[in-house]
Amino acid sequence: MRLRRASKSLGSVLRSSPIVRFQNWRDVNFAGRPWRSVGIISVLIALIALMQLVVDNSVVILPGAWLLILVGAGALLGGWRVGLITAAVGAFALWGVVMESNTAAGLPFSRSVWAIAQFLLAGGSVSIAIGAMDRSIREMRKAARALERSEQQSAQVTQKLQAAIIPEDPPKIPELDVAARYLPADISEVGGDFYDWYQNSDDCWYLQIGDVCGKGPSAASRAMLARYTLRTAAMLDGDPIRMLYALNSAILAEDDDRYCTAAVLRLSLNNTVQADLALGGHPHALILRGTDVVPFGREGSLVGLFPSIDLHCDRTDLRPGDRVFLYTDGVTDRPAPIEDEELHRMLAGLNHLPVDKFASELERRFLETPEGRDDIAFVLIGVPT
C-alpha cells in the first residue's frame, strides 16, 4: 500500500510556502553558526532605527504591534531563541518610548513597567509558538524526504526482483519470431507472473510461463523458484510433464499456501516445428492460423496444492505462418472481463501484423484497461512463412 499525502492538507501548504523553503535553505547554510542570531538581530535593530526616522514624531514611535511583528520575523528566520532575544531587544527599545510618553503625560512609573512586561509576555509567547510551528514544519519536511527516499528504495528493489523473474529480451531463434510483454498492474509492487525460455539442444527450445498467486516479495520468491526449477528440470530431463511434477514438489517443500499456474512449451526444430505443451492449471495456448484461433492443450491440475496432480502433454505440428499465443489470466480476468470469443476476435484481427508489432498493439490495448486489472504477461511465437 502506498502512502499518499492530501493535496490540500495544512502540512503540504506550509511545506510549499516561500518561508518554509527559506527555512530549509537556512537549515542547510546557517544552522549552528552563532553569528546567525547576531546578524538577524542587527537587521531588526536597523529596521527599528529606520522606522524611527520615517515615522512622524507626533505619533507614538515603535508601538508594541510593530515590535511583535519583528519578534515573529526573528522566530521564523532564526528559531524561537532568536525570537526571545529579539523580544528582549525590542523591550529595551520600547522602554524608552513608553517612559518618554508616560512621563510627558504624567503617568506613574509602574504603568511603564506593566506595559513592558505585557510586551515581553506577548513577544515570548509569539516567539515560542512560531518556533514550535517552525520545528513541526521542519519535522514534516524531514519525514516527507524520508518517505520519498523509502519509496525510491522500494521501487529499486521491486525493479531488481522483477528483473530476476522476467528476462529482458526474447531469444533470437533462427527459425522462429518471438515477442513477449509484461505489464504490471502497479509498477511499485512486484507480482507473481513469470516467463522464460532456454535452449536444451541445437534443435530444442523451451518456453515456460506462469502465475504465482498473490503479490509482493513472497510471490516474487515463488516465481523465481518456479522459473529456475523448470529451467533445471528441462536440462536434466526435458519432458514437460516431469518438469511440472518437479515444480509441484519444489513448491510443496516450501510448506506454505502459495500455488501457481504454469505452462511448458517444448519446440523441436527439425525441418518442421513440433510443439509439445503441458498445462498445470494454466489457460490454454492459442494457435493462430490466419483468421482462425484454435485452443491448444488440455487442462491440468494447479501446481503446488496437492502431492498428486493430473497433467497431460499434447503435441501438434506448426506450419509456416502459424503463431502460438500464451498468456496469464490477467489478460481475461479484468474489471470488465474478456470472454474467450472476444479475445479470439481481437487476436485474429491483429494476426496480419508482424510479430513484434502485433505484441505492441496488443500491449497498447491491454494498457487501456481501467484501474483494478491484474498483472499481465504474454508471449507470441511465430513460424515465418
Secondary structure, DSSP 8 states (H G I E B T S, - for coil): ------TT-HHHHHHTSHHHHHHHHHHHHHTT-THHHHHHHHHHHHHHHHHHHHS-TTS-SS-HHHHHHHHHHHHHHH-HHHHHHHHHHHHHHHHHHHHHHHHHHT--HHHHHHHHHHHHHHHHHHHHHHHHHHHHHHHHHHHHHHHHHHHHHHHHHHHHHHHHHS-SS----TT-EEEEEEE-S-TTS--SEEEEEEEEETTEEEEEEEEESS-SHHHHHHHHHHHHHHHHHHHHT--HHHHHHHHHHHHHHT-SS--EEEEEEEEEESSSEEEEEEEES---EEEEETTEEEEES-----BTS-SS----EEEEEE-TT-EEEEE-GGGT-SSS---HHHHHHHHHHHTTS-HHHHHHHHHHHHHTS-TT---EEEEEEE---
